[in-house]
């Protein structure tokens, strides 16, 4: 079933750029999603619960560990967690690497809001989480 998750399934957003992170959180919340934002991989790993998340939107270039390593760490905890990578770096090698690690996609910044929301909307929600 495809539906928006309730507050028990937040979208996790990790981006070291405060403006991007805050804007994305505002967009997601305005669209009816619960959303949690983190400025680094360490902050996300310390505070988020990937097992109960709807998906994760991860900037690739967030320092060390980078977004790819964070995605691997989150998926070690929640193997079925959908991951969307974002980057300002238009590099085909990054697109390839995102595919290899099993990401839904890699979006270029500035992220198209309608595209991001359509992608997140298309992620199936477990039946017990539908509101």
DRENGUDO-232929 format. One record per atom (N, C-alpha, C): atom name; x, y, z. Coordinates in Angstrom, 1 decimal, always signed. Layout:
BEGIN
+------+--------+--------+--------+
| atom |      x |      y |      z |
+------+--------+--------+--------+
|   CA |      X |      Y |      Z |
...
+------+--------+--------+--------+
This chain:
BEGIN
+------+--------+--------+--------+
| atom |      x |      y |      z |
+------+--------+--------+--------+
|    N |   +0.8 |   -1.2 |   +0.0 |
|   CA |   +0.0 |   +0.0 |   +0.0 |
|    C |   +0.9 |   +1.2 |   +0.0 |
|    N |   +0.6 |   +2.2 |   -0.8 |
|   CA |   +1.3 |   +3.5 |   -0.9 |
|    C |   +0.5 |   +4.5 |   -0.2 |
|    N |   +1.1 |   +5.1 |   +0.8 |
|   CA |   +0.4 |   +6.2 |   +1.6 |
|    C |   +1.4 |   +6.9 |   +2.3 |
|    N |   +1.1 |   +8.1 |   +2.8 |
|   CA |   +2.0 |   +8.8 |   +3.7 |
|    C |   +2.1 |   +8.2 |   +5.0 |
|    N |   +3.3 |   +8.1 |   +5.5 |
|   CA |   +3.5 |   +7.5 |   +6.9 |
|    C |   +2.9 |   +8.5 |   +8.0 |
|    N |   +2.6 |   +7.9 |   +9.1 |
|   CA |   +2.2 |   +8.7 |  +10.2 |
|    C |   +3.5 |   +9.1 |  +10.9 |
|    N |   +3.3 |   +9.8 |  +12.1 |
|   CA |   +4.4 |  +10.3 |  +12.8 |
|    C |   +5.4 |   +9.3 |  +13.4 |
|    N |   +5.0 |   +8.0 |  +13.3 |
|   CA |   +5.9 |   +7.0 |  +13.8 |
|    C |   +6.9 |   +6.5 |  +12.8 |
|    N |   +6.7 |   +7.1 |  +11.6 |
|   CA |   +7.7 |   +6.7 |  +10.5 |
|    C |   +8.2 |   +8.0 |   +9.9 |
|    N |   +9.2 |   +8.6 |  +10.5 |
|   CA |   +9.7 |   +9.9 |  +10.0 |
|    C |  +10.6 |   +9.7 |   +8.8 |
|    N |  +10.7 |  +10.7 |   +8.0 |
|   CA |  +11.7 |  +10.8 |   +6.9 |
|    C |  +13.0 |  +11.3 |   +7.6 |
|    N |  +14.1 |  +10.6 |   +7.5 |
|   CA |  +15.4 |  +11.1 |   +8.0 |
|    C |  +16.1 |  +11.9 |   +7.0 |
|    N |  +16.5 |  +13.1 |   +7.4 |
|   CA |  +17.3 |  +14.0 |   +6.5 |
|    C |  +18.6 |  +14.3 |   +7.1 |
|    N |  +19.7 |  +14.0 |   +6.4 |
|   CA |  +21.0 |  +14.3 |   +6.9 |
|    C |  +21.8 |  +15.1 |   +5.8 |
|    N |  +22.0 |  +16.4 |   +6.2 |
|   CA |  +22.8 |  +17.3 |   +5.3 |
|    C |  +23.5 |  +18.3 |   +6.2 |
|    N |  +24.8 |  +18.5 |   +5.9 |
|   CA |  +25.6 |  +19.4 |   +6.8 |
|    C |  +25.3 |  +20.9 |   +6.5 |
|    N |  +24.6 |  +21.2 |   +5.4 |
|   CA |  +24.2 |  +22.6 |   +5.0 |
|    C |  +22.8 |  +22.9 |   +5.7 |
|    N |  +22.9 |  +23.8 |   +6.7 |
|   CA |  +21.7 |  +24.1 |   +7.5 |
|    C |  +20.6 |  +24.6 |   +6.7 |
|    N |  +20.9 |  +25.4 |   +5.6 |
|   CA |  +19.8 |  +25.9 |   +4.8 |
|    C |  +19.1 |  +24.8 |   +4.0 |
|    N |  +19.9 |  +23.9 |   +3.4 |
|   CA |  +19.3 |  +22.8 |   +2.7 |
|    C |  +18.5 |  +21.9 |   +3.6 |
|    N |  +19.1 |  +21.5 |   +4.8 |
|   CA |  +18.4 |  +20.6 |   +5.7 |
|    C |  +17.1 |  +21.3 |   +6.2 |
|    N |  +17.2 |  +22.5 |   +6.6 |
|   CA |  +16.0 |  +23.2 |   +7.2 |
|    C |  +14.9 |  +23.3 |   +6.1 |
|    N |  +15.3 |  +23.7 |   +4.9 |
|   CA |  +14.3 |  +23.8 |   +3.8 |
|    C |  +13.7 |  +22.4 |   +3.4 |
|    N |  +14.5 |  +21.4 |   +3.4 |
|   CA |  +13.9 |  +20.0 |   +3.2 |
|    C |  +13.0 |  +19.6 |   +4.3 |
|    N |  +13.3 |  +19.9 |   +5.5 |
|   CA |  +12.5 |  +19.5 |   +6.6 |
|    C |  +11.1 |  +20.3 |   +6.5 |
|    N |  +11.2 |  +21.5 |   +6.2 |
|   CA |  +10.0 |  +22.3 |   +6.0 |
|    C |   +9.1 |  +21.8 |   +4.9 |
|    N |   +9.7 |  +21.4 |   +3.8 |
|   CA |   +9.0 |  +20.9 |   +2.6 |
|    C |   +8.3 |  +19.6 |   +3.0 |
|    N |   +9.0 |  +18.7 |   +3.7 |
|   CA |   +8.4 |  +17.4 |   +4.1 |
|    C |   +7.3 |  +17.6 |   +5.1 |
|    N |   +7.5 |  +18.4 |   +6.0 |
|   CA |   +6.5 |  +18.6 |   +7.0 |
|    C |   +5.2 |  +19.3 |   +6.4 |
|    N |   +5.4 |  +20.2 |   +5.5 |
|   CA |   +4.3 |  +20.9 |   +4.8 |
|    C |   +3.5 |  +19.9 |   +4.0 |
|    N |   +4.2 |  +18.8 |   +3.5 |
|   CA |   +3.5 |  +17.8 |   +2.7 |
|    C |   +2.9 |  +16.7 |   +3.6 |
|    N |   +3.0 |  +16.9 |   +4.9 |
|   CA |   +2.4 |  +15.9 |   +5.8 |
|    C |   +3.2 |  +14.8 |   +6.4 |
|    N |   +4.5 |  +14.9 |   +6.2 |
|   CA |   +5.4 |  +13.9 |   +6.7 |
|    C |   +6.0 |  +14.4 |   +8.0 |
|    N |   +6.3 |  +13.4 |   +8.9 |
|   CA |   +7.1 |  +13.6 |  +10.0 |
|    C |   +8.5 |  +13.6 |   +9.5 |
|    N |   +9.4 |  +14.5 |  +10.0 |
|   CA |  +10.8 |  +14.5 |   +9.4 |
|    C |  +11.7 |  +14.9 |  +10.5 |
|    N |  +12.9 |  +14.2 |  +10.5 |
|   CA |  +13.9 |  +14.5 |  +11.5 |
|    C |  +15.2 |  +14.9 |  +10.7 |
|    N |  +15.9 |  +15.9 |  +11.2 |
|   CA |  +17.1 |  +16.4 |  +10.5 |
|    C |  +18.3 |  +16.3 |  +11.3 |
|    N |  +19.4 |  +16.0 |  +10.7 |
|   CA |  +20.7 |  +15.9 |  +11.4 |
|    C |  +21.8 |  +16.5 |  +10.5 |
|    N |  +22.8 |  +17.2 |  +11.2 |
|   CA |  +23.8 |  +17.8 |  +10.4 |
|    C |  +25.0 |  +17.0 |  +10.1 |
|    N |  +25.0 |  +15.7 |  +10.6 |
|   CA |  +26.2 |  +14.9 |  +10.3 |
|    C |  +25.8 |  +13.4 |  +10.5 |
|    N |  +26.6 |  +12.5 |  +10.0 |
|   CA |  +26.4 |  +11.1 |  +10.2 |
|    C |  +26.4 |  +10.7 |  +11.7 |
|    N |  +27.4 |  +11.3 |  +12.4 |
|   CA |  +27.5 |  +11.0 |  +13.8 |
|    C |  +26.2 |  +11.4 |  +14.6 |
|    N |  +25.7 |  +12.6 |  +14.3 |
|   CA |  +24.5 |  +13.0 |  +14.9 |
|    C |  +23.3 |  +12.1 |  +14.6 |
|    N |  +23.2 |  +11.7 |  +13.3 |
|   CA |  +22.1 |  +10.8 |  +12.9 |
|    C |  +22.2 |   +9.5 |  +13.6 |
|    N |  +23.4 |   +8.9 |  +13.6 |
|   CA |  +23.6 |   +7.6 |  +14.3 |
|    C |  +23.3 |   +7.6 |  +15.8 |
|    N |  +23.6 |   +8.8 |  +16.4 |
|   CA |  +23.4 |   +8.9 |  +17.8 |
|    C |  +21.9 |   +9.1 |  +18.2 |
|    N |  +21.1 |   +9.6 |  +17.3 |
|   CA |  +19.8 |  +10.0 |  +17.7 |
|    C |  +18.6 |   +9.4 |  +16.9 |
|    N |  +18.9 |   +8.9 |  +15.7 |
|   CA |  +17.7 |   +8.5 |  +14.9 |
|    C |  +17.4 |   +7.0 |  +15.1 |
|    N |  +16.3 |   +6.6 |  +14.7 |
|   CA |  +15.8 |   +5.2 |  +14.8 |
|    C |  +15.5 |   +4.7 |  +13.4 |
|    N |  +16.5 |   +4.2 |  +12.6 |
|   CA |  +16.2 |   +3.8 |  +11.2 |
|    C |  +15.2 |   +2.7 |  +11.1 |
|    N |  +15.1 |   +1.9 |  +12.1 |
|   CA |  +14.2 |   +0.7 |  +12.0 |
|    C |  +12.7 |   +1.2 |  +11.8 |
|    N |  +12.4 |   +2.4 |  +12.4 |
|   CA |  +11.0 |   +2.9 |  +12.3 |
|    C |  +10.9 |   +4.1 |  +11.3 |
|    N |  +11.9 |   +4.3 |  +10.5 |
|   CA |  +11.9 |   +5.4 |   +9.6 |
|    C |  +11.2 |   +5.0 |   +8.3 |
|    N |  +10.6 |   +6.0 |   +7.6 |
|   CA |   +9.9 |   +5.7 |   +6.3 |
|    C |  +11.0 |   +5.6 |   +5.2 |
|    N |  +12.0 |   +6.5 |   +5.3 |
|   CA |  +13.2 |   +6.5 |   +4.4 |
|    C |  +14.2 |   +7.5 |   +4.9 |
|    N |  +15.4 |   +7.5 |   +4.2 |
|   CA |  +16.4 |   +8.4 |   +4.6 |
|    C |  +16.9 |   +9.2 |   +3.3 |
|    N |  +17.0 |  +10.5 |   +3.5 |
|   CA |  +17.5 |  +11.4 |   +2.4 |
|    C |  +18.9 |  +11.8 |   +2.9 |
|    N |  +19.9 |  +11.4 |   +2.3 |
|   CA |  +21.3 |  +11.6 |   +2.7 |
|    C |  +22.1 |  +12.4 |   +1.7 |
|    N |  +22.7 |  +13.5 |   +2.2 |
|   CA |  +23.7 |  +14.2 |   +1.4 |
|    C |  +25.0 |  +13.3 |   +1.3 |
|    N |  +25.6 |  +13.2 |   +0.2 |
|   CA |  +26.8 |  +12.4 |   +0.1 |
|    C |  +28.0 |  +13.0 |   +0.8 |
|    N |  +28.1 |  +14.3 |   +0.6 |
|   CA |  +29.3 |  +15.1 |   +1.1 |
|    C |  +29.0 |  +15.7 |   +2.4 |
|    N |  +29.0 |  +15.0 |   +3.5 |
|   CA |  +28.7 |  +15.5 |   +4.8 |
|    C |  +29.8 |  +15.4 |   +5.8 |
|    N |  +31.0 |  +15.2 |   +5.3 |
|   CA |  +32.2 |  +15.0 |   +6.1 |
|    C |  +32.4 |  +13.5 |   +6.3 |
|    N |  +33.2 |  +13.2 |   +7.3 |
|   CA |  +33.5 |  +11.8 |   +7.6 |
|    C |  +32.7 |  +11.3 |   +8.8 |
|    N |  +32.0 |  +10.2 |   +8.8 |
|   CA |  +31.8 |   +9.4 |   +7.6 |
|    C |  +30.9 |  +10.1 |   +6.6 |
|    N |  +31.1 |   +9.7 |   +5.3 |
|   CA |  +30.3 |  +10.4 |   +4.3 |
|    C |  +28.9 |   +9.7 |   +4.2 |
|    N |  +28.1 |  +10.3 |   +3.3 |
|   CA |  +26.7 |   +9.8 |   +3.1 |
|    C |  +26.6 |   +8.3 |   +2.8 |
|    N |  +27.6 |   +7.8 |   +1.9 |
|   CA |  +27.5 |   +6.4 |   +1.6 |
|    C |  +27.8 |   +5.5 |   +2.8 |
|    N |  +28.8 |   +5.9 |   +3.6 |
|   CA |  +29.0 |   +5.1 |   +4.8 |
|    C |  +27.9 |   +5.2 |   +5.8 |
|    N |  +27.2 |   +6.4 |   +5.9 |
|   CA |  +26.1 |   +6.5 |   +6.7 |
|    C |  +24.9 |   +5.6 |   +6.2 |
|    N |  +24.7 |   +5.6 |   +4.9 |
|   CA |  +23.7 |   +4.7 |   +4.4 |
|    C |  +23.9 |   +3.3 |   +4.7 |
|    N |  +25.2 |   +2.8 |   +4.6 |
|   CA |  +25.5 |   +1.5 |   +5.0 |
|    C |  +25.3 |   +1.2 |   +6.5 |
|    N |  +25.6 |   +2.1 |   +7.3 |
|   CA |  +25.4 |   +2.0 |   +8.8 |
|    C |  +23.9 |   +1.9 |   +9.1 |
|    N |  +23.1 |   +2.8 |   +8.4 |
|   CA |  +21.7 |   +2.8 |   +8.7 |
|    C |  +21.0 |   +1.5 |   +8.2 |
|    N |  +21.5 |   +1.0 |   +7.0 |
|   CA |  +21.0 |   -0.2 |   +6.5 |
|    C |  +21.4 |   -1.5 |   +7.2 |
|    N |  +22.5 |   -1.4 |   +7.9 |
|   CA |  +22.9 |   -2.5 |   +8.8 |
|    C |  +22.0 |   -2.6 |  +10.0 |
|    N |  +21.4 |   -1.5 |  +10.4 |
|   CA |  +20.4 |   -1.5 |  +11.5 |
|    C |  +19.0 |   -1.8 |  +10.9 |
|    N |  +18.7 |   -1.3 |   +9.7 |
|   CA |  +17.4 |   -1.5 |   +9.1 |
|    C |  +17.6 |   -1.8 |   +7.7 |
|    N |  +17.8 |   -3.1 |   +7.3 |
|   CA |  +18.1 |   -3.5 |   +6.0 |
|    C |  +17.1 |   -3.1 |   +4.9 |
|    N |  +15.9 |   -2.9 |   +5.2 |
|   CA |  +14.9 |   -2.6 |   +4.2 |
|    C |  +14.7 |   -1.0 |   +4.1 |
|    N |  +15.5 |   -0.2 |   +4.8 |
|   CA |  +15.3 |   +1.2 |   +4.8 |
|    C |  +15.6 |   +1.8 |   +3.4 |
|    N |  +14.6 |   +2.4 |   +2.8 |
|   CA |  +14.9 |   +3.1 |   +1.5 |
|    C |  +15.8 |   +4.3 |   +1.7 |
|    N |  +16.8 |   +4.4 |   +0.8 |
|   CA |  +17.8 |   +5.5 |   +0.9 |
|    C |  +17.8 |   +6.3 |   -0.4 |
|    N |  +17.7 |   +7.6 |   -0.3 |
|   CA |  +17.8 |   +8.5 |   -1.4 |
|    C |  +19.0 |   +9.4 |   -1.1 |
|    N |  +20.0 |   +9.4 |   -2.0 |
|   CA |  +21.2 |  +10.2 |   -1.9 |
|    C |  +20.9 |  +11.5 |   -2.6 |
|    N |  +21.5 |  +12.6 |   -2.1 |
|   CA |  +21.5 |  +13.9 |   -2.7 |
|    C |  +23.0 |  +14.5 |   -2.8 |
|    N |  +23.2 |  +15.3 |   -3.8 |
|   CA |  +24.6 |  +15.8 |   -3.9 |
|    C |  +24.5 |  +17.0 |   -4.9 |
|    N |  +25.4 |  +17.9 |   -4.7 |
|   CA |  +25.6 |  +19.0 |   -5.6 |
|    C |  +26.7 |  +18.7 |   -6.7 |
|    N |  +27.2 |  +17.6 |   -6.6 |
|   CA |  +28.3 |  +17.2 |   -7.5 |
|    C |  +27.8 |  +16.3 |   -8.6 |
|    N |  +27.7 |  +16.8 |   -9.8 |
|   CA |  +27.2 |  +16.1 |  -11.0 |
|    C |  +28.3 |  +15.1 |  -11.5 |
|    N |  +28.5 |  +14.0 |  -10.8 |
|   CA |  +29.6 |  +13.1 |  -11.2 |
|    C |  +28.9 |  +11.7 |  -11.5 |
|    N |  +29.1 |  +11.2 |  -12.7 |
|   CA |  +28.5 |   +9.9 |  -13.0 |
|    C |  +29.0 |   +8.7 |  -12.1 |
|    N |  +30.2 |   +8.9 |  -11.6 |
|   CA |  +30.7 |   +7.8 |  -10.6 |
|    C |  +29.9 |   +7.8 |   -9.4 |
|    N |  +29.4 |   +8.9 |   -8.9 |
|   CA |  +28.5 |   +9.0 |   -7.7 |
|    C |  +27.2 |   +8.3 |   -8.0 |
|    N |  +26.7 |   +8.5 |   -9.2 |
|   CA |  +25.4 |   +7.9 |   -9.6 |
|    C |  +25.6 |   +6.4 |   -9.6 |
|    N |  +26.7 |   +5.9 |  -10.2 |
|   CA |  +27.0 |   +4.5 |  -10.2 |
|    C |  +27.1 |   +3.9 |   -8.8 |
|    N |  +27.9 |   +4.6 |   -8.0 |
|   CA |  +28.1 |   +4.1 |   -6.6 |
|    C |  +26.8 |   +4.1 |   -5.8 |
|    N |  +25.9 |   +5.1 |   -6.0 |
|   CA |  +24.6 |   +5.1 |   -5.3 |
|    C |  +23.8 |   +3.8 |   -5.8 |
|    N |  +23.9 |   +3.5 |   -7.0 |
|   CA |  +23.2 |   +2.3 |   -7.5 |
|    C |  +23.7 |   +1.0 |   -7.0 |
|    N |  +25.0 |   +1.0 |   -6.9 |
|   CA |  +25.7 |   -0.2 |   -6.4 |
|    C |  +25.3 |   -0.5 |   -4.9 |
|    N |  +25.2 |   +0.6 |   -4.1 |
|   CA |  +24.8 |   +0.4 |   -2.7 |
|    C |  +23.3 |   +0.3 |   -2.5 |
|    N |  +22.5 |   +0.3 |   -3.5 |
|   CA |  +21.1 |   +0.0 |   -3.4 |
|    C |  +20.2 |   +1.2 |   -3.1 |
|    N |  +20.7 |   +2.4 |   -3.4 |
|   CA |  +19.8 |   +3.5 |   -3.2 |
|    C |  +18.7 |   +3.6 |   -4.2 |
|    N |  +17.6 |   +4.2 |   -3.8 |
|   CA |  +16.5 |   +4.4 |   -4.7 |
|    C |  +16.9 |   +5.2 |   -5.9 |
|    N |  +17.7 |   +6.3 |   -5.6 |
|   CA |  +18.2 |   +7.2 |   -6.6 |
|    C |  +19.2 |   +8.1 |   -6.0 |
|    N |  +19.8 |   +8.9 |   -6.8 |
|   CA |  +20.6 |  +10.0 |   -6.4 |
|    C |  +20.1 |  +11.3 |   -7.1 |
|    N |  +19.7 |  +12.3 |   -6.3 |
|   CA |  +19.2 |  +13.5 |   -6.8 |
|    C |  +20.2 |  +14.6 |   -6.7 |
|    N |  +20.3 |  +15.5 |   -7.8 |
|   CA |  +21.2 |  +16.6 |   -7.7 |
|    C |  +20.6 |  +17.8 |   -7.1 |
|    N |  +21.4 |  +18.5 |   -6.3 |
|   CA |  +21.0 |  +19.8 |   -5.7 |
|    C |  +21.1 |  +20.9 |   -6.8 |
|    N |  +20.2 |  +21.8 |   -6.8 |
|   CA |  +19.1 |  +21.9 |   -5.9 |
|    C |  +18.1 |  +20.9 |   -6.2 |
|    N |  +17.6 |  +20.2 |   -5.2 |
|   CA |  +16.6 |  +19.1 |   -5.4 |
|    C |  +15.3 |  +19.7 |   -5.8 |
|    N |  +14.7 |  +19.1 |   -6.8 |
|   CA |  +13.4 |  +19.4 |   -7.3 |
|    C |  +12.4 |  +18.9 |   -6.2 |
|    N |  +11.6 |  +19.8 |   -5.6 |
|   CA |  +10.7 |  +19.5 |   -4.5 |
|    C |   +9.6 |  +18.5 |   -5.0 |
|    N |   +9.1 |  +18.7 |   -6.2 |
|   CA |   +8.0 |  +17.8 |   -6.6 |
|    C |   +8.6 |  +16.4 |   -6.9 |
|    N |   +9.8 |  +16.3 |   -7.4 |
|   CA |  +10.4 |  +15.0 |   -7.7 |
|    C |  +10.7 |  +14.3 |   -6.4 |
|    N |  +11.2 |  +15.0 |   -5.4 |
|   CA |  +11.5 |  +14.4 |   -4.1 |
|    C |  +10.2 |  +13.9 |   -3.5 |
|    N |   +9.2 |  +14.7 |   -3.4 |
|   CA |   +8.0 |  +14.3 |   -2.8 |
|    C |   +7.3 |  +13.1 |   -3.5 |
|    N |   +7.4 |  +13.1 |   -4.9 |
|   CA |   +6.8 |  +12.0 |   -5.6 |
|    C |   +7.5 |  +10.7 |   -5.3 |
|    N |   +8.8 |  +10.8 |   -5.2 |
|   CA |   +9.6 |   +9.6 |   -4.9 |
|    C |   +9.3 |   +9.1 |   -3.5 |
|    N |   +9.3 |  +10.0 |   -2.5 |
|   CA |   +8.9 |   +9.6 |   -1.2 |
|    C |   +7.5 |   +9.0 |   -1.1 |
|    N |   +6.6 |   +9.7 |   -1.8 |
|   CA |   +5.2 |   +9.2 |   -1.8 |
|    C |   +5.1 |   +7.8 |   -2.4 |
|    N |   +6.0 |   +7.4 |   -3.3 |
|   CA |   +5.9 |   +6.1 |   -4.0 |
|    C |   +6.4 |   +5.0 |   -3.1 |
|    N |   +7.1 |   +5.3 |   -2.0 |
|   CA |   +7.6 |   +4.3 |   -1.1 |
|    C |   +6.5 |   +3.6 |   -0.4 |
|    N |   +6.3 |   +2.3 |   -0.5 |
|   CA |   +5.2 |   +1.6 |   +0.2 |
|    C |   +5.4 |   +1.8 |   +1.8 |
|    N |   +4.3 |   +1.9 |   +2.4 |
|   CA |   +4.2 |   +2.0 |   +3.9 |
|    C |   +3.7 |   +0.7 |   +4.4 |
|    N |   +4.3 |   +0.1 |   +5.4 |
|   CA |   +3.7 |   -1.1 |   +6.0 |
|    C |   +2.3 |   -0.9 |   +6.4 |
|    N |   +1.4 |   -1.9 |   +6.2 |
|   CA |   +0.0 |   -1.7 |   +6.5 |
|    C |   -0.3 |   -1.3 |   +8.0 |
|    N |   +0.6 |   -1.7 |   +8.9 |
|   CA |   +0.3 |   -1.2 |  +10.3 |
|    C |   +0.7 |   +0.2 |  +10.6 |
|    N |   +1.3 |   +0.9 |   +9.6 |
|   CA |   +1.7 |   +2.3 |   +9.7 |
|    C |   +0.9 |   +3.3 |   +9.0 |
|    N |   -0.1 |   +2.8 |   +8.2 |
|   CA |   -1.0 |   +3.7 |   +7.4 |
|    C |   -1.9 |   +4.4 |   +8.3 |
|    N |   -2.0 |   +5.7 |   +8.1 |
|   CA |   -3.0 |   +6.5 |   +8.9 |
|    C |   -4.3 |   +6.6 |   +8.2 |
+------+--------+--------+--------+
